[in-house]
Amino acid sequence: MVYKYDFLIIGAGIAGMSYALKIARARRGKVCIVCKTTLGEANTAFAQGGIASVTNSEVDDFAKHIRDTMIAGDNISDPEAVGQVVREAPGQIRELVGWGTSFDRLADGRFDLHREGGHSEFRILHHADDTGAEIQRALMAAVRENPAIDVREGHFAVEIITQHHLGVEVTRRTQNIECYGAYILNPDTQKVDTYLSRVTLMCTGGCGAVYQTTTNPIISTGDGMAMVYRAKGTIKDMEFVQFHPTSLYHPGETHPAFLITEAMRGYGGILKLPTGETFMEKYDDRLSLAPRDIVARAIDKEMKINGIDHVCLDVTHKDPEETKRHFPNIYHKCLSIGIDITKEMIPVRPAAHYICGGIKVDLNGESSIRRLYAIGECSCTGLHGGNRLASNSLIEAVVYADAAARHSLACAGGYDFNADVPEWDDNGTMTNEERILITQSAKEVGEVMSNYVGIVRSDLRLKRAWHRLDLLYEETEALFKHVKATRDICELRNMINVGYLITRMAIERKECRGLHFTTDYPHHAYDGMNGE
């Protein structure tokens, strides 16, 4: 089947849905959202802490937010991207509220603001401890009520369509690569359909599932980054993988590991060893409120020094009722595994959480491939640099959704559908034995990435990962050529591609910088493990 849409959106988190609503409001063409599971299952829904924006002008201002972002990014963030996100954030918060998002407020009507690691002021808007889920709920309701937006749930994007599919040789040196849409796997027919579009938006989220333990949902297999990489688009900064310092340690629950929000440390939670001894004073003057990369490395080091599989976060000194009110979901989750956080410390350990790199885009969210935009976690805007400041990701997504919507609406009229695109060749078969190969290879990717490309790296570990991933790549590509396209083998291909990109860019960076910490090169800004 061949479908035609003026705007094709691949992904359905805060980035994709806010873009769709802005495009639909303009009434300038047909809009389609494609998501590989349900509309509600996205990284956005797993974001607990909140969304950063300057809203209290009495104590906060844009300059402070910009400075905090640049410091957290190890001063390699793009100043233009940082300025754009920070200055346009308040307007996009108003837009989210207009779409029905409810943020917690004080008795006088002002926002109840949290503070998180790396922020110099209280500027985190939140909805209890499930802010992402609340934003997702509001946007889903607005999207479902909008007749101008078609939603294709359970549909999987296999590849984006470029001149390559018209028989033209496309390399990384090819000028003016164009995107004409995407090949999409239909779950009902198990056939790959052709979706032609004037404009395509990639907003497929992150890639945490390439690691054994992650706070991301299992669907976070880096699909958008891998598709654009295979289409010869530019990918940047993949070495900067953020490990959230505090995921709930509960053996067996790794995809996703339950996130203990950074807001809990902003609230007064203290990191301790299981013995009750504090340790952050050895690593940073900001103690438990140091940026995530410092805290994650400190926890990793303490676990290795002491031969333990977790540390603890202690909020037992805080008022029990206030703790339950601020963090109801965390309280009930911990209670479900026998931990009363008002009386007992929470066992925590780092988990893969966010990728700062991705599809390189400009200030309009446009990639190196014409007619293809990328926003949200799959993109690399330059905002995060070497390390993302807490709660900057959700606001980045809506600010760039607005920029991409304005730019693509202005350009779409000059693009035509490409009628020469061939349909997908669906020759091949899949047997149960082949599925076993896929599941085992996916497990191996997780082991390789966690063991060799984790929080602390070395040249030897990275080279070992490179060789293991290369072997997996050769095996998987050979299998892909002989079977029908299915979601599991396509996800495996994407995971291997993303793992390769993270590893290659980590090898190429001959320094410790931001989230990339290697034992083979001295850090330019940290004396050992001490913060600036």
C-alpha positions as CSV (number, residue, x, y, z in Angstrom):
1,M,0.0,0.0,0.0
2,V,1.0,3.6,-0.7
3,Y,-0.1,6.4,1.6
4,K,0.5,10.2,1.1
5,Y,0.8,12.7,3.9
6,D,2.0,16.2,3.8
7,F,3.6,15.8,7.3
8,L,4.8,12.3,8.4
9,I,5.8,12.1,12.1
10,I,7.7,9.1,13.3
11,G,7.4,8.9,17.1
12,A,4.8,10.0,19.6
13,G,6.3,11.6,22.7
14,I,6.1,15.2,23.7
15,A,8.1,16.2,20.6
16,G,6.0,14.4,18.0
17,M,2.6,15.2,19.5
18,S,3.3,18.9,20.2
19,Y,4.6,19.3,16.6
20,A,1.5,17.5,15.2
21,L,-0.8,19.8,17.2
22,K,1.1,22.9,15.9
23,I,0.9,21.7,12.3
24,A,-2.7,20.7,12.5
25,R,-3.6,24.1,13.9
26,A,-2.2,25.7,10.7
27,R,-4.5,23.6,8.5
28,R,-1.9,23.2,5.8
29,G,-2.1,19.5,5.0
30,K,-2.6,16.0,6.1
31,V,-0.8,14.9,9.3
32,C,0.1,11.4,10.4
33,I,1.8,10.1,13.6
34,V,3.4,6.7,13.4
35,C,4.3,5.0,16.7
36,K,5.6,1.5,17.1
37,T,3.5,0.7,20.2
38,T,0.7,2.8,21.6
39,L,0.4,6.5,21.7
40,G,1.0,6.5,25.4
41,E,4.2,4.5,25.5
42,A,7.1,6.9,25.1
43,N,10.1,8.1,27.1
44,T,8.1,11.2,27.9
45,A,5.7,9.2,30.1
46,F,8.6,7.9,32.1
47,A,10.0,11.4,33.0
48,Q,9.3,12.0,36.7
49,G,11.2,15.1,37.7
50,G,9.8,17.9,35.6
51,I,10.4,20.5,33.0
52,A,12.8,23.5,33.4
53,S,11.8,27.0,32.7
54,V,12.4,30.5,34.2
55,T,9.0,31.4,35.7
56,N,9.9,33.1,39.0
57,S,11.4,36.4,37.8
58,E,11.9,37.6,41.3
59,V,14.9,35.4,41.9
60,D,15.6,33.7,38.5
61,D,16.4,34.9,35.0
62,F,17.5,33.6,31.6
63,A,21.2,34.4,32.2
64,K,21.2,32.0,35.2
65,H,19.5,29.2,33.3
66,I,21.9,29.7,30.4
67,R,24.9,29.6,32.7
68,D,23.7,26.5,34.5
69,T,23.1,24.7,31.2
70,M,26.6,25.6,29.8
71,I,28.3,24.5,33.0
72,A,26.5,21.2,33.1
73,G,27.3,20.7,29.4
74,D,31.0,21.1,30.2
75,N,31.0,24.3,28.2
76,I,30.7,22.6,24.8
77,S,27.0,23.3,24.4
78,D,26.0,25.4,21.4
79,P,25.3,28.9,22.9
80,E,22.7,29.7,20.2
81,A,20.8,26.5,21.0
82,V,21.0,27.1,24.7
83,G,19.7,30.7,24.3
84,Q,16.9,29.7,22.0
85,V,15.6,27.0,24.4
86,V,15.9,29.1,27.6
87,R,14.3,32.2,26.2
88,E,11.4,30.5,24.4
89,A,10.7,28.1,27.3
90,P,8.1,30.2,29.2
91,G,6.0,30.6,26.0
92,Q,6.0,26.9,25.4
93,I,5.0,26.2,29.1
94,R,2.0,28.4,28.4
95,E,1.3,26.3,25.3
96,L,1.5,23.0,27.3
97,V,-0.9,24.5,29.9
98,G,-3.2,25.5,27.1
99,W,-3.3,21.9,25.9
100,G,-4.4,20.8,29.3
101,T,-1.2,20.0,31.2
102,S,-1.6,20.5,34.9
103,F,1.5,21.6,36.9
104,D,1.4,21.7,40.7
105,R,0.8,25.1,42.1
106,L,1.1,26.9,45.5
107,A,-1.9,28.2,47.4
108,D,-1.5,31.6,45.8
109,G,-1.6,30.2,42.2
110,R,2.2,30.4,41.5
111,F,3.9,27.3,40.2
112,D,5.3,25.0,42.9
113,L,8.9,24.9,41.7
114,H,11.5,22.2,42.4
115,R,15.3,22.5,42.2
116,E,17.5,19.7,40.8
117,G,21.2,19.0,40.5
118,G,23.1,21.6,38.5
119,H,20.4,24.3,38.8
120,S,21.2,27.4,40.8
121,E,17.5,28.3,41.4
122,F,14.1,26.6,41.9
123,R,12.8,26.4,38.3
124,I,11.5,22.9,37.7
125,L,7.7,22.8,37.0
126,H,6.2,19.4,37.9
127,H,3.1,17.4,38.5
128,A,3.8,15.4,41.7
129,D,6.5,12.9,40.6
130,D,5.0,11.9,37.3
131,T,5.4,15.1,35.2
132,G,6.1,13.3,31.9
133,A,3.0,11.1,32.3
134,E,0.8,14.2,32.9
135,I,2.2,15.9,29.8
136,Q,1.7,12.8,27.8
137,R,-1.9,12.5,29.0
138,A,-2.7,16.0,28.1
139,L,-1.1,15.8,24.6
140,M,-2.7,12.4,23.8
141,A,-6.1,13.8,24.6
142,A,-5.5,16.9,22.4
143,V,-4.2,14.7,19.6
144,R,-7.1,12.2,19.7
145,E,-9.6,15.0,19.7
146,N,-8.0,16.6,16.6
147,P,-9.6,15.2,13.4
148,A,-6.7,16.5,11.3
149,I,-4.2,14.1,12.8
150,D,-4.2,10.4,11.8
151,V,-2.5,8.1,14.3
152,R,-1.0,4.8,13.3
153,E,-0.3,2.8,16.5
154,G,1.7,-0.4,16.4
155,H,3.4,0.6,13.1
156,F,7.2,0.3,12.8
157,A,9.3,2.6,10.6
158,V,11.9,0.4,8.9
159,E,13.8,3.0,6.8
160,I,13.4,6.5,5.6
161,I,13.2,6.9,1.8
162,T,15.9,8.8,-0.1
163,Q,17.5,8.9,-3.6
164,H,19.2,5.6,-2.6
165,H,15.9,3.8,-3.1
166,L,15.6,5.3,-6.6
167,G,18.9,3.6,-7.6
168,V,21.1,6.6,-7.0
169,E,24.4,6.0,-5.1
170,V,24.3,7.9,-1.9
171,T,27.4,8.4,0.3
172,R,28.3,10.6,3.2
173,R,29.8,13.0,0.7
174,T,26.6,13.2,-1.4
175,Q,25.2,16.7,-1.5
176,N,21.4,17.5,-1.2
177,I,20.2,14.1,0.1
178,E,16.4,14.3,0.3
179,C,13.8,12.4,2.3
180,Y,10.6,11.4,0.5
181,G,8.9,9.5,3.4
182,A,9.4,6.2,5.0
183,Y,8.8,2.5,4.7
184,I,6.4,1.4,7.5
185,L,5.7,-2.1,8.7
186,N,1.9,-2.7,9.2
187,P,1.3,-5.0,12.2
188,D,-2.0,-6.3,10.8
189,T,-0.7,-7.4,7.4
190,Q,3.0,-7.8,8.3
191,K,3.7,-6.0,5.0
192,V,5.9,-2.9,4.6
193,D,3.9,-0.1,3.3
194,T,5.2,3.1,1.5
195,Y,4.4,6.4,3.2
196,L,5.2,9.3,0.9
197,S,5.5,12.8,2.5
198,R,6.4,16.3,1.8
199,V,8.0,16.7,5.2
200,T,9.2,13.9,7.6
201,L,9.8,14.4,11.3
202,M,11.9,12.0,13.3
203,C,11.1,12.0,17.0
204,T,11.7,8.4,18.0
205,G,13.3,9.1,21.4
206,G,16.4,7.6,22.9
207,C,18.4,4.4,22.9
208,G,18.7,3.3,26.5
209,A,17.7,-0.3,25.6
210,V,21.2,-0.9,24.1
211,Y,22.3,-1.1,27.8
212,Q,21.4,-4.0,30.2
213,T,19.9,-1.6,32.8
214,T,18.0,1.5,31.7
215,T,15.3,3.8,32.9
216,N,14.0,3.9,29.4
217,P,11.2,1.7,28.2
218,I,12.2,-1.4,26.2
219,I,11.2,0.3,23.0
220,S,14.0,2.8,23.2
221,T,16.2,1.1,20.6
222,G,17.6,4.2,18.9
223,D,15.5,3.6,15.7
224,G,15.5,7.2,14.4
225,M,19.3,7.7,14.9
226,A,20.0,4.4,13.2
227,M,17.7,5.0,10.2
228,V,19.2,8.5,9.6
229,Y,22.7,7.1,10.0
230,R,22.0,4.4,7.4
231,A,20.6,7.1,5.1
232,K,23.9,8.9,5.4
233,G,22.7,11.7,7.6
234,T,25.0,13.4,10.1
235,I,25.1,12.0,13.6
236,K,26.9,13.8,16.4
237,D,28.0,13.5,20.1
238,M,26.9,9.9,20.6
239,E,29.7,9.3,23.2
240,F,27.8,11.4,25.7
241,V,25.4,8.9,27.4
242,Q,23.9,10.1,30.6
243,F,23.5,7.5,33.3
244,H,20.9,8.5,35.9
245,P,22.6,8.1,39.2
246,T,19.5,6.9,41.1
247,S,17.4,4.1,39.6
248,L,15.7,1.8,42.1
249,Y,17.8,-1.2,42.7
250,H,15.5,-4.2,42.3
251,P,17.2,-7.2,40.8
252,G,15.3,-8.5,37.7
253,E,13.7,-5.2,36.9
254,T,16.1,-3.6,34.3
255,H,13.9,-2.6,31.3
256,P,12.9,-0.2,32.6
257,A,14.5,0.3,35.9
258,F,12.3,2.4,38.1
259,L,13.6,6.0,38.2
260,I,14.1,7.7,41.5
261,T,13.8,11.3,40.4
262,E,16.6,13.8,40.9
263,A,14.0,16.1,42.5
264,M,14.2,13.8,45.5
265,R,17.8,14.9,46.1
266,G,16.6,18.5,45.5
267,Y,14.0,17.9,48.2
268,G,16.8,16.9,50.6
269,G,17.6,13.3,50.0
270,I,21.1,12.3,50.9
271,L,23.2,9.7,49.2
272,K,24.8,7.1,51.6
273,L,26.4,3.7,51.7
274,P,24.2,0.9,53.0
275,T,26.0,1.3,56.3
276,G,24.6,4.8,56.6
277,E,27.9,6.6,55.9
278,T,27.8,9.6,53.5
279,F,30.4,9.7,50.6
280,M,29.6,12.6,48.2
281,E,31.8,15.0,50.2
282,K,34.8,13.1,48.7
283,Y,33.8,14.0,45.2
284,D,32.1,17.4,45.0
285,D,31.3,20.4,47.2
286,R,27.7,20.3,46.0
287,L,27.3,16.9,47.7
288,S,24.2,15.0,46.6
289,L,23.1,17.9,44.4
290,A,26.2,17.7,42.1
291,P,25.4,17.2,38.3
292,R,24.5,13.7,37.3
293,D,27.8,12.7,35.7
294,I,29.7,13.4,38.9
295,V,27.1,11.6,41.1
296,A,26.9,8.6,38.8
297,R,30.7,8.2,38.7
298,A,31.0,8.7,42.4
299,I,28.4,5.9,43.0
300,D,30.1,3.7,40.5
301,K,33.4,4.1,42.2
302,E,31.9,3.5,45.7
303,M,30.2,0.3,44.5
304,K,33.6,-0.9,43.1
305,I,35.6,0.1,46.2
306,N,33.2,-1.5,48.6
307,G,32.2,-4.5,46.5
308,I,28.5,-3.6,46.7
309,D,25.7,-3.6,44.0
310,H,24.0,-0.5,45.2
311,V,24.1,2.6,47.4
312,C,21.2,4.3,49.2
313,L,19.2,7.5,49.1
314,D,18.0,8.6,52.5
315,V,14.9,10.8,53.0
316,T,14.0,9.3,56.4
317,H,14.9,12.7,58.1
318,K,12.2,14.5,56.1
319,D,8.6,14.8,57.2
320,P,6.8,11.5,56.2
321,E,3.6,13.1,55.1
322,E,5.4,15.7,53.0
323,T,7.5,13.0,51.4
324,K,4.3,11.0,50.5
325,R,2.7,14.1,49.1
326,H,5.7,15.1,46.9
327,F,6.6,11.6,45.7
328,P,3.4,9.4,45.8
329,N,4.5,7.2,42.9
330,I,7.9,6.5,44.3
331,Y,6.4,5.9,47.8
332,H,3.9,3.3,46.5
333,K,6.5,1.7,44.1
334,C,9.0,1.2,46.9
335,L,6.2,0.0,49.3
336,S,5.3,-2.6,46.7
337,I,8.7,-4.2,47.1
338,G,8.7,-3.9,50.9
339,I,10.4,-0.5,51.4
340,D,8.8,2.3,53.4
341,I,10.9,5.3,52.2
342,T,9.7,7.4,55.2
343,K,11.5,4.8,57.5
344,E,14.1,3.0,55.3
345,M,16.7,4.1,52.8
346,I,16.1,3.5,49.1
347,P,18.5,1.2,47.3
348,V,19.7,2.9,44.2
349,R,22.3,2.5,41.4
350,P,23.1,4.2,38.1
351,A,21.2,3.2,34.9
352,A,21.4,4.4,31.3
353,H,19.0,7.3,31.0
354,Y,19.6,9.7,28.2
355,I,21.7,10.3,25.1
356,C,22.9,13.9,24.6
357,G,23.9,13.2,21.0
358,G,21.9,12.1,18.0
359,I,20.8,13.4,14.6
360,K,22.5,16.7,14.1
361,V,20.0,19.5,13.5
362,D,20.1,23.3,13.1
363,L,18.1,25.9,15.1
364,N,15.0,24.9,13.0
365,G,15.3,21.3,13.8
366,E,16.3,20.4,10.2
367,S,18.8,17.6,9.7
368,S,21.5,17.3,7.1
369,I,19.0,15.5,4.9
370,R,16.6,17.9,3.2
371,R,12.9,17.6,4.1
372,L,13.8,15.6,7.2
373,Y,13.6,17.2,10.7
374,A,14.5,15.6,14.0
375,I,13.5,16.8,17.5
376,G,13.5,15.4,21.0
377,E,16.0,12.9,22.3
378,C,16.9,11.4,19.0
379,S,18.2,14.8,17.9
380,C,21.4,16.6,18.7
381,T,20.6,20.3,18.9
382,G,23.7,21.3,20.8
383,L,21.8,22.2,23.9
384,H,23.2,19.5,26.1
385,G,26.8,19.6,25.0
386,G,28.7,17.0,27.1
387,N,26.0,16.5,29.7
388,R,22.3,17.3,29.9
389,L,21.2,19.6,32.7
390,A,18.3,18.0,34.6
391,S,14.8,18.6,33.2
392,N,16.1,20.4,30.1
393,S,15.0,17.7,27.8
394,L,11.2,18.1,27.9
395,I,11.5,21.8,27.3
396,E,14.0,21.3,24.5
397,A,11.5,19.0,22.8
398,V,8.6,21.6,22.8
399,V,10.8,24.6,21.8
400,Y,12.2,22.7,18.9
401,A,8.8,21.3,17.9
402,D,7.7,24.9,17.6
403,A,10.8,25.9,15.6
404,A,10.4,22.8,13.3
405,A,6.7,23.5,12.8
406,R,7.2,27.1,11.8
407,H,10.1,26.2,9.4
408,S,8.5,23.1,7.8
409,L,5.2,24.9,7.3
410,A,7.0,27.7,5.4
411,C,8.9,25.1,3.2
412,A,6.4,22.3,2.7
413,G,4.6,24.0,-0.2
414,G,7.7,23.8,-2.3
415,Y,8.1,20.0,-1.9
416,D,6.3,17.5,-4.1
417,F,5.5,13.8,-3.5
418,N,8.0,11.6,-5.3
419,A,5.9,9.2,-7.4
420,D,9.0,7.2,-8.5
421,V,9.6,5.6,-5.1
422,P,9.4,1.8,-5.4
423,E,7.5,-0.4,-3.0
424,W,9.4,-2.5,-0.4
425,D,10.8,-5.8,-1.5
426,D,9.3,-8.2,1.0
427,N,11.0,-11.5,-0.1
428,G,12.2,-13.8,2.7
429,T,11.0,-16.0,5.5
430,M,11.5,-16.1,9.3
431,T,11.8,-19.3,11.4
432,N,11.7,-19.8,15.2
433,E,15.4,-20.7,15.1
434,E,16.2,-17.3,13.5
435,R,14.2,-15.5,16.2
436,I,16.4,-17.2,18.8
437,L,19.4,-15.7,17.1
438,I,17.8,-12.3,17.2
439,T,17.0,-12.4,21.0
440,Q,20.4,-13.7,21.9
441,S,22.2,-11.1,19.8
442,A,20.1,-8.3,21.5
443,K,21.2,-9.6,24.9
444,E,24.8,-9.6,23.7
445,V,24.5,-6.0,22.6
446,G,23.3,-5.0,26.2
447,E,26.2,-6.9,27.8
448,V,28.8,-5.4,25.5
449,M,27.6,-1.9,26.0
450,S,27.2,-2.2,29.8
451,N,30.6,-3.9,30.3
452,Y,32.7,-1.9,27.9
453,V,31.0,1.4,27.1
454,G,29.5,2.3,30.4
455,I,30.1,5.1,33.0
456,V,33.9,4.6,33.1
457,R,35.6,3.6,29.9
458,S,39.1,2.7,28.6
459,D,40.7,2.3,25.2
460,L,41.0,-1.4,25.7
461,R,37.3,-1.8,26.7
462,L,36.1,0.4,23.8
463,K,38.2,-1.6,21.2
464,R,36.8,-4.8,22.6
465,A,33.3,-3.5,22.2
466,W,34.1,-2.3,18.6
467,H,35.1,-5.9,17.6
468,R,32.1,-7.6,19.3
469,L,29.7,-5.1,17.7
470,D,31.3,-5.5,14.3
471,L,30.8,-9.3,14.4
472,L,27.2,-8.8,15.5
473,Y,26.7,-6.3,12.7
474,E,28.0,-8.8,10.0
475,E,25.8,-11.6,11.3
476,T,22.7,-9.5,11.6
477,E,23.0,-7.8,8.2
478,A,23.4,-11.2,6.6
479,L,20.3,-12.5,8.3
480,F,18.3,-9.3,7.4
481,K,18.9,-9.9,3.7
482,H,17.3,-13.3,3.8
483,V,14.2,-12.7,6.0
484,K,11.1,-10.6,5.9
485,A,11.3,-7.4,7.8
486,T,10.0,-7.8,11.3
487,R,10.1,-5.4,14.3
488,D,12.5,-7.6,16.3
489,I,15.2,-7.9,13.6
490,C,14.8,-4.2,12.7
491,E,15.2,-3.2,16.3
492,L,18.3,-5.4,16.6
493,R,19.9,-3.7,13.5
494,N,19.2,-0.3,15.1
495,M,20.6,-1.3,18.4
496,I,23.8,-2.5,16.8
497,N,24.1,0.7,14.7
498,V,23.6,2.9,17.7
499,G,26.0,0.9,19.9
500,Y,28.6,1.2,17.1
501,L,28.1,5.0,16.9
502,I,28.5,5.4,20.7
503,T,31.6,3.3,20.7
504,R,33.2,4.9,17.7
505,M,32.7,8.4,18.9
506,A,33.9,7.4,22.4
507,I,37.1,6.1,20.8
508,E,37.6,9.3,18.8
509,R,37.3,11.6,21.8
510,K,40.8,11.5,23.3
511,E,39.9,13.3,26.6
512,C,37.5,13.1,29.5
513,R,34.7,15.4,28.8
514,G,31.2,15.7,30.3
515,L,29.7,12.3,30.4
516,H,32.6,10.6,28.6
517,F,35.0,9.5,31.2
518,T,38.0,7.4,30.3
519,T,40.9,6.1,32.4
520,D,43.3,6.6,29.5
521,Y,43.2,10.4,29.3
522,P,43.3,13.1,32.1
523,H,40.2,15.2,32.5
524,H,40.6,18.9,31.6
525,A,38.3,20.2,34.3
526,Y,38.2,17.6,37.1
527,D,41.1,17.0,39.5
528,G,40.6,13.2,39.9
529,M,36.9,13.0,40.7
530,N,36.5,16.4,42.3
531,G,34.1,18.9,40.7
532,E,35.1,22.3,39.5
